[in-house]
Amino acid sequence: MSREAFIAGIREASGIPVAVVAAGYLGFGALAADYGIPVGITVLSTVAIWALPGQLILVEMHTLGAPFVALLLSVVLSSARFLPMTLVLMPLMRHARRRGWRYYLAAQLLSLVGWTMAMARFPSLAREQRLAWFTGFTLVCVAGSAVATTVGHMLAEGLTPLAKTGLVFMAPMYYLLILTGGVRDRVAAAGLACGALAGPLAYLVSPEWSVLGGGLAGGTLAWLVLRAAKHHA
């Protein structure tokens, strides 16, 4: 592993990227404390799951008393996005001199912020440096988020409900801005717009099934809109 590239990844993460994800996990830690979840389990979920949307879904739906099937499907589907992200990233990272197990470990550190930054930085990095850079970058984000989760849990009583919710939504808004800025075709734009419309409506109908139902309805609506547009073109 290239030490220079590893350190470069650490330095690049030690700024806005780790600050944004840590802010989200600060709010998550506070919310988990409100729901009576022990700090150990809360921090473990950050390190083991390392997916704030999935963790929020797990906590919120459990609190709402959602059926286990709905909870399980929602959390699994919320993390399904990592499969295509991994399939895109790994060929760009792979190098013949690096053992395969290193890439399996790197895949467990994948997140939207890590994937986005890697896609932007990899073209300027030699192939043999990419794994080291990615590892350094993502380890800082995971460590910073674990610390923020702990601090948020400890400070839960001192934060207002609005502050907790605002901190949690900093990361999703950051991701939304990244996704919006990356929209280059009408398929992505339609999916983003229909999902934004279907999600809140599904929550009004059934909070327990809103994540699963909103995603299914938004995706189906986007498909129908694009199909209709194609036929009329």
Beta strands, then each sheet from edge to edge (+ up, - down):
end
